[in-house]
Amino acid sequence: MEVRNAVIPAAGWGTRFLPVTRTYPKELLPLINKPLIQYAVEEAVKSGIKEIIIVTAVGKHAIPDYFKPTPELRALLWQKGENRLADEMARLDNLADITYVTQSERLGLGHAVLMAKEAVGGEPFAVVLPDDVVDAREPVLAQMLKIYKKYETSVVAVESIDTPEIQRYGVIRPETVSPRVHKVLSLVEKPAPEAAPSQLGIVGRYILTPEIFESIEATKPGNGGEIQLTDALSMLLRTQPIYALEFEGRRFDTGNPAGWLEAQVALGLKHPEFGDALREKLRRMI
């Protein structure tokens, strides 16, 4: 069955970016000249998915406002002769078909995904976490969709994680079936480094079968009262296989200030409009 929907969870508190996230959604933090969530939407669209479900929280009105059409702004830009910007605003106005659902309580990633159950229907779907921005020739979701079409079951994106950081991730025990592709034998959420079944941590991209919703509903809250998606995947694994892809590309964890700053510099230097100027400014600073 074709994957037509992508769920983007955007309901978190953004505590690692306090105090700015007291009133400003972390998902709208700018990365160069676009907000983080736009990168997530654009990756889905470039992968052939144009139906987007954004899971927000009460009070996060700025996210729907960002994606609303802006005919007055387009008209002003055209009037001023800013045709390139006007065209970019027109593209953004028609970027995707976006639906919003509200997570009334912030009870973890698994619960956020569950909020999209009715909007998704009984179809497979993708999940894109806007914190993880990946610089790749081929979008990560597009890479994963190839694996999904081959096996017609859930697929998670993984990468090798440094040992001290592994306790921040869901980690798989893999059985390699082809280069970069693994059958998942088991999963564990945030293991101690010495107990991790491998160095392969799940990072920010999923393609899930609709049966995941039953598993989430049956998953008990863990630490902090949160329902972990990794725990639900572990339950799903009892009834159907799950595969993991070591994607090609460089991931930036923009959910923390250091990773966000790293992405600004790395992607800024590659930007066709700003790269040369940024390189010169950095040279002067050093």
Contacts in CASP RR format, 6 or more apart in sequence:
PFRMAT RR
TARGET T0000
AUTHOR 0000-0000-0000
METHOD contacts of the structure
MODEL  1
MEVRNAVIPAAGWGTRFLPVTRTYPKELLPLINKPLIQYAVEEAVKSGIK
EIIIVTAVGKHAIPDYFKPTPELRALLWQKGENRLADEMARLDNLADITY
VTQSERLGLGHAVLMAKEAVGGEPFAVVLPDDVVDAREPVLAQMLKIYKK
YETSVVAVESIDTPEIQRYGVIRPETVSPRVHKVLSLVEKPAPEAAPSQL
GIVGRYILTPEIFESIEATKPGNGGEIQLTDALSMLLRTQPIYALEFEGR
RFDTGNPAGWLEAQVALGLKHPEFGDALREKLRRMI
1 123 0 8 1.000
1 124 0 8 1.000
1 152 0 8 1.000
2 123 0 8 1.000
2 124 0 8 1.000
3 49 0 8 1.000
3 123 0 8 1.000
3 124 0 8 1.000
3 125 0 8 1.000
3 126 0 8 1.000
3 145 0 8 1.000
3 148 0 8 1.000
3 207 0 8 1.000
4 49 0 8 1.000
4 51 0 8 1.000
4 123 0 8 1.000
4 125 0 8 1.000
5 49 0 8 1.000
5 51 0 8 1.000
5 52 0 8 1.000
5 53 0 8 1.000
5 116 0 8 1.000
5 119 0 8 1.000
5 120 0 8 1.000
5 123 0 8 1.000
5 125 0 8 1.000
5 126 0 8 1.000
6 41 0 8 1.000
6 44 0 8 1.000
6 49 0 8 1.000
6 51 0 8 1.000
6 52 0 8 1.000
6 53 0 8 1.000
6 125 0 8 1.000
6 126 0 8 1.000
6 127 0 8 1.000
6 128 0 8 1.000
6 141 0 8 1.000
7 53 0 8 1.000
7 54 0 8 1.000
7 55 0 8 1.000
7 113 0 8 1.000
7 116 0 8 1.000
7 120 0 8 1.000
7 125 0 8 1.000
7 126 0 8 1.000
7 127 0 8 1.000
7 128 0 8 1.000
8 37 0 8 1.000
8 40 0 8 1.000
8 41 0 8 1.000
8 44 0 8 1.000
8 52 0 8 1.000
8 53 0 8 1.000
8 54 0 8 1.000
8 55 0 8 1.000
8 127 0 8 1.000
8 128 0 8 1.000
8 129 0 8 1.000
8 130 0 8 1.000
9 55 0 8 1.000
9 103 0 8 1.000
9 109 0 8 1.000
9 112 0 8 1.000
9 113 0 8 1.000
9 127 0 8 1.000
9 129 0 8 1.000
10 25 0 8 1.000
10 27 0 8 1.000
10 37 0 8 1.000
10 54 0 8 1.000
10 55 0 8 1.000
10 56 0 8 1.000
10 57 0 8 1.000
10 60 0 8 1.000
10 63 0 8 1.000
10 130 0 8 1.000
11 55 0 8 1.000
11 56 0 8 1.000
11 57 0 8 1.000
11 60 0 8 1.000
11 102 0 8 1.000
11 103 0 8 1.000
11 106 0 8 1.000
11 112 0 8 1.000
12 26 0 8 1.000
12 57 0 8 1.000
12 106 0 8 1.000
12 112 0 8 1.000
13 21 0 8 1.000
13 106 0 8 1.000
14 21 0 8 1.000
14 26 0 8 1.000
14 255 0 8 1.000
15 21 0 8 1.000
16 255 0 8 1.000
16 256 0 8 1.000
16 257 0 8 1.000
17 26 0 8 1.000
17 29 0 8 1.000
17 255 0 8 1.000
17 256 0 8 1.000
17 257 0 8 1.000
17 260 0 8 1.000
20 29 0 8 1.000
24 62 0 8 1.000
25 60 0 8 1.000
25 62 0 8 1.000
25 63 0 8 1.000
26 36 0 8 1.000
26 131 0 8 1.000
26 255 0 8 1.000
27 35 0 8 1.000
27 36 0 8 1.000
27 37 0 8 1.000
27 63 0 8 1.000
27 130 0 8 1.000
28 35 0 8 1.000
28 36 0 8 1.000
28 37 0 8 1.000
28 62 0 8 1.000
28 63 0 8 1.000
28 66 0 8 1.000
29 35 0 8 1.000
29 36 0 8 1.000
29 254 0 8 1.000
29 260 0 8 1.000
31 39 0 8 1.000
31 133 0 8 1.000
31 254 0 8 1.000
31 260 0 8 1.000
31 263 0 8 1.000
31 264 0 8 1.000
31 267 0 8 1.000
32 264 0 8 1.000
32 267 0 8 1.000
32 268 0 8 1.000
32 271 0 8 1.000
32 274 0 8 1.000
35 66 0 8 1.000
36 130 0 8 1.000
36 131 0 8 1.000
36 133 0 8 1.000
36 254 0 8 1.000
37 54 0 8 1.000
37 63 0 8 1.000
37 66 0 8 1.000
37 130 0 8 1.000
38 66 0 8 1.000
38 92 0 8 1.000
39 130 0 8 1.000
39 133 0 8 1.000
40 128 0 8 1.000
40 129 0 8 1.000
40 130 0 8 1.000
41 52 0 8 1.000
41 67 0 8 1.000
41 95 0 8 1.000
41 96 0 8 1.000
41 98 0 8 1.000
42 95 0 8 1.000
43 128 0 8 1.000
43 134 0 8 1.000
43 139 0 8 1.000
43 140 0 8 1.000
43 141 0 8 1.000
44 50 0 8 1.000
44 52 0 8 1.000
44 96 0 8 1.000
44 126 0 8 1.000
44 128 0 8 1.000
44 141 0 8 1.000
45 95 0 8 1.000
45 96 0 8 1.000
46 139 0 8 1.000
46 141 0 8 1.000
46 142 0 8 1.000
47 126 0 8 1.000
47 139 0 8 1.000
47 141 0 8 1.000
47 142 0 8 1.000
47 145 0 8 1.000
48 142 0 8 1.000
49 126 0 8 1.000
49 141 0 8 1.000
50 96 0 8 1.000
50 97 0 8 1.000
51 96 0 8 1.000
51 97 0 8 1.000
51 99 0 8 1.000
52 96 0 8 1.000
52 97 0 8 1.000
52 98 0 8 1.000
52 99 0 8 1.000
53 98 0 8 1.000
53 99 0 8 1.000
53 100 0 8 1.000
53 101 0 8 1.000
53 116 0 8 1.000
53 119 0 8 1.000
53 120 0 8 1.000
53 125 0 8 1.000
54 63 0 8 1.000
54 64 0 8 1.000
54 98 0 8 1.000
54 99 0 8 1.000
54 100 0 8 1.000
54 101 0 8 1.000
55 100 0 8 1.000
55 101 0 8 1.000
55 102 0 8 1.000
55 103 0 8 1.000
55 112 0 8 1.000
55 113 0 8 1.000
55 115 0 8 1.000
55 116 0 8 1.000
56 63 0 8 1.000
56 64 0 8 1.000
56 100 0 8 1.000
56 101 0 8 1.000
56 102 0 8 1.000
56 103 0 8 1.000
57 102 0 8 1.000
57 103 0 8 1.000
57 104 0 8 1.000
57 106 0 8 1.000
58 102 0 8 1.000
58 104 0 8 1.000
63 100 0 8 1.000
64 98 0 8 1.000
64 100 0 8 1.000
67 92 0 8 1.000
67 95 0 8 1.000
67 98 0 8 1.000
69 93 0 8 1.000
70 89 0 8 1.000
70 93 0 8 1.000
71 93 0 8 1.000
73 89 0 8 1.000
74 86 0 8 1.000
74 89 0 8 1.000
74 90 0 8 1.000
74 93 0 8 1.000
77 83 0 8 1.000
77 85 0 8 1.000
77 86 0 8 1.000
77 89 0 8 1.000
78 86 0 8 1.000
99 119 0 8 1.000
101 115 0 8 1.000
101 116 0 8 1.000
101 118 0 8 1.000
101 119 0 8 1.000
102 115 0 8 1.000
103 111 0 8 1.000
103 112 0 8 1.000
103 115 0 8 1.000
105 111 0 8 1.000
106 112 0 8 1.000
107 221 0 8 1.000
107 225 0 8 1.000
107 226 0 8 1.000
107 227 0 8 1.000
108 225 0 8 1.000
108 226 0 8 1.000
108 227 0 8 1.000
108 228 0 8 1.000
109 129 0 8 1.000
109 226 0 8 1.000
109 227 0 8 1.000
109 228 0 8 1.000
109 229 0 8 1.000
110 216 0 8 1.000
110 219 0 8 1.000
110 226 0 8 1.000
110 227 0 8 1.000
110 228 0 8 1.000
110 229 0 8 1.000
110 232 0 8 1.000
111 216 0 8 1.000
111 226 0 8 1.000
111 227 0 8 1.000
113 127 0 8 1.000
113 208 0 8 1.000
113 212 0 8 1.000
113 216 0 8 1.000
113 229 0 8 1.000
114 213 0 8 1.000
114 216 0 8 1.000
114 217 0 8 1.000
114 227 0 8 1.000
116 125 0 8 1.000
117 213 0 8 1.000
120 210 0 8 1.000
120 213 0 8 1.000
121 210 0 8 1.000
122 210 0 8 1.000
123 210 0 8 1.000
124 148 0 8 1.000
124 154 0 8 1.000
124 207 0 8 1.000
124 208 0 8 1.000
124 209 0 8 1.000
124 210 0 8 1.000
125 207 0 8 1.000
125 208 0 8 1.000
125 210 0 8 1.000
126 141 0 8 1.000
126 144 0 8 1.000
126 205 0 8 1.000
126 206 0 8 1.000
126 207 0 8 1.000
126 208 0 8 1.000
127 204 0 8 1.000
127 205 0 8 1.000
127 206 0 8 1.000
127 207 0 8 1.000
127 208 0 8 1.000
127 229 0 8 1.000
128 141 0 8 1.000
128 204 0 8 1.000
128 205 0 8 1.000
129 204 0 8 1.000
129 205 0 8 1.000
130 254 0 8 1.000
131 204 0 8 1.000
131 253 0 8 1.000
131 254 0 8 1.000
131 255 0 8 1.000
132 203 0 8 1.000
132 204 0 8 1.000
132 205 0 8 1.000
132 251 0 8 1.000
132 252 0 8 1.000
132 253 0 8 1.000
132 254 0 8 1.000
133 251 0 8 1.000
133 252 0 8 1.000
133 254 0 8 1.000
133 263 0 8 1.000
133 267 0 8 1.000
134 140 0 8 1.000
134 205 0 8 1.000
134 247 0 8 1.000
134 249 0 8 1.000
134 250 0 8 1.000
134 251 0 8 1.000
134 252 0 8 1.000
135 249 0 8 1.000
135 250 0 8 1.000
135 252 0 8 1.000
135 266 0 8 1.000
135 267 0 8 1.000
135 270 0 8 1.000
136 143 0 8 1.000
136 247 0 8 1.000
136 248 0 8 1.000
136 249 0 8 1.000
136 250 0 8 1.000
137 248 0 8 1.000
137 249 0 8 1.000
138 248 0 8 1.000
140 157 0 8 1.000
140 205 0 8 1.000
140 247 0 8 1.000
140 249 0 8 1.000
141 205 0 8 1.000
141 207 0 8 1.000
143 245 0 8 1.000
143 247 0 8 1.000
143 248 0 8 1.000
144 155 0 8 1.000
144 157 0 8 1.000
144 205 0 8 1.000
144 207 0 8 1.000
144 245 0 8 1.000
144 247 0 8 1.000
145 207 0 8 1.000
147 155 0 8 1.000
147 181 0 8 1.000
147 207 0 8 1.000
147 243 0 8 1.000
147 245 0 8 1.000
148 154 0 8 1.000
148 155 0 8 1.000
148 207 0 8 1.000
151 241 0 8 1.000
151 243 0 8 1.000
153 209 0 8 1.000
153 240 0 8 1.000
153 241 0 8 1.000
153 242 0 8 1.000
153 243 0 8 1.000
154 206 0 8 1.000
154 207 0 8 1.000
154 208 0 8 1.000
154 209 0 8 1.000
154 212 0 8 1.000
154 233 0 8 1.000
154 236 0 8 1.000
154 240 0 8 1.000
154 241 0 8 1.000
154 242 0 8 1.000
154 243 0 8 1.000
155 206 0 8 1.000
155 207 0 8 1.000
155 242 0 8 1.000
155 243 0 8 1.000
155 244 0 8 1.000
155 245 0 8 1.000
156 172 0 8 1.000
156 184 0 8 1.000
156 202 0 8 1.000
156 205 0 8 1.000
156 206 0 8 1.000
156 207 0 8 1.000
156 233 0 8 1.000
156 242 0 8 1.000
156 243 0 8 1.000
156 244 0 8 1.000
156 245 0 8 1.000
157 202 0 8 1.000
157 203 0 8 1.000
157 204 0 8 1.000
157 205 0 8 1.000
157 206 0 8 1.000
157 244 0 8 1.000
157 245 0 8 1.000
157 247 0 8 1.000
158 172 0 8 1.000
158 174 0 8 1.000
158 182 0 8 1.000
158 200 0 8 1.000
158 201 0 8 1.000
158 202 0 8 1.000
158 203 0 8 1.000
158 244 0 8 1.000
158 245 0 8 1.000
158 246 0 8 1.000
158 247 0 8 1.000
159 200 0 8 1.000
159 201 0 8 1.000
159 203 0 8 1.000
159 246 0 8 1.000
159 247 0 8 1.000
159 251 0 8 1.000
160 199 0 8 1.000
160 200 0 8 1.000
160 201 0 8 1.000
160 246 0 8 1.000
161 169 0 8 1.000
161 171 0 8 1.000
161 199 0 8 1.000
161 200 0 8 1.000
161 201 0 8 1.000
163 193 0 8 1.000
163 196 0 8 1.000
163 199 0 8 1.000
164 193 0 8 1.000
166 191 0 8 1.000
166 193 0 8 1.000
166 196 0 8 1.000
166 199 0 8 1.000
166 201 0 8 1.000
167 190 0 8 1.000
167 191 0 8 1.000
167 192 0 8 1.000
167 193 0 8 1.000
167 196 0 8 1.000
168 190 0 8 1.000
169 190 0 8 1.000
169 201 0 8 1.000
169 202 0 8 1.000
169 203 0 8 1.000
170 187 0 8 1.000
170 188 0 8 1.000
170 189 0 8 1.000
170 190 0 8 1.000
170 191 0 8 1.000
170 201 0 8 1.000
170 202 0 8 1.000
170 230 0 8 1.000
171 187 0 8 1.000
171 188 0 8 1.000
171 189 0 8 1.000
171 191 0 8 1.000
171 196 0 8 1.000
171 197 0 8 1.000
171 198 0 8 1.000
171 199 0 8 1.000
171 200 0 8 1.000
171 201 0 8 1.000
171 202 0 8 1.000
172 182 0 8 1.000
172 184 0 8 1.000
172 185 0 8 1.000
172 186 0 8 1.000
172 187 0 8 1.000
172 197 0 8 1.000
172 198 0 8 1.000
172 200 0 8 1.000
172 201 0 8 1.000
172 202 0 8 1.000
172 244 0 8 1.000
173 184 0 8 1.000
173 185 0 8 1.000
173 186 0 8 1.000
173 187 0 8 1.000
173 188 0 8 1.000
173 197 0 8 1.000
173 198 0 8 1.000
174 182 0 8 1.000
174 183 0 8 1.000
174 184 0 8 1.000
174 185 0 8 1.000
174 198 0 8 1.000
174 200 0 8 1.000
174 244 0 8 1.000
175 182 0 8 1.000
175 183 0 8 1.000
175 184 0 8 1.000
175 185 0 8 1.000
176 182 0 8 1.000
176 183 0 8 1.000
177 183 0 8 1.000
177 243 0 8 1.000
180 245 0 8 1.000
180 246 0 8 1.000
180 247 0 8 1.000
180 248 0 8 1.000
181 243 0 8 1.000
181 244 0 8 1.000
181 245 0 8 1.000
181 246 0 8 1.000
182 200 0 8 1.000
182 243 0 8 1.000
182 244 0 8 1.000
182 245 0 8 1.000
182 246 0 8 1.000
183 241 0 8 1.000
183 242 0 8 1.000
183 243 0 8 1.000
183 244 0 8 1.000
184 237 0 8 1.000
184 241 0 8 1.000
184 242 0 8 1.000
184 243 0 8 1.000
184 244 0 8 1.000
186 197 0 8 1.000
186 234 0 8 1.000
186 237 0 8 1.000
187 202 0 8 1.000
187 230 0 8 1.000
187 233 0 8 1.000
187 234 0 8 1.000
187 237 0 8 1.000
187 242 0 8 1.000
188 195 0 8 1.000
188 196 0 8 1.000
188 197 0 8 1.000
188 230 0 8 1.000
188 234 0 8 1.000
189 228 0 8 1.000
189 230 0 8 1.000
189 231 0 8 1.000
191 197 0 8 1.000
200 244 0 8 1.000
200 246 0 8 1.000
202 230 0 8 1.000
202 244 0 8 1.000
203 251 0 8 1.000
205 247 0 8 1.000
206 229 0 8 1.000
209 236 0 8 1.000
209 240 0 8 1.000
211 236 0 8 1.000
211 239 0 8 1.000
211 240 0 8 1.000
212 232 0 8 1.000
212 233 0 8 1.000
212 236 0 8 1.000
215 232 0 8 1.000
215 233 0 8 1.000
215 235 0 8 1.000
215 236 0 8 1.000
216 227 0 8 1.000
216 229 0 8 1.000
216 232 0 8 1.000
218 232 0 8 1.000
218 235 0 8 1.000
219 227 0 8 1.000
219 228 0 8 1.000
219 231 0 8 1.000
219 232 0 8 1.000
219 235 0 8 1.000
220 227 0 8 1.000
220 231 0 8 1.000
221 227 0 8 1.000
222 228 0 8 1.000
222 231 0 8 1.000
233 242 0 8 1.000
236 242 0 8 1.000
250 266 0 8 1.000
252 259 0 8 1.000
252 260 0 8 1.000
252 262 0 8 1.000
252 263 0 8 1.000
252 266 0 8 1.000
252 267 0 8 1.000
253 259 0 8 1.000
254 260 0 8 1.000
254 263 0 8 1.000
265 278 0 8 1.000
265 282 0 8 1.000
268 274 0 8 1.000
268 275 0 8 1.000
268 278 0 8 1.000
269 275 0 8 1.000
269 278 0 8 1.000
269 279 0 8 1.000
269 282 0 8 1.000
271 278 0 8 1.000
END
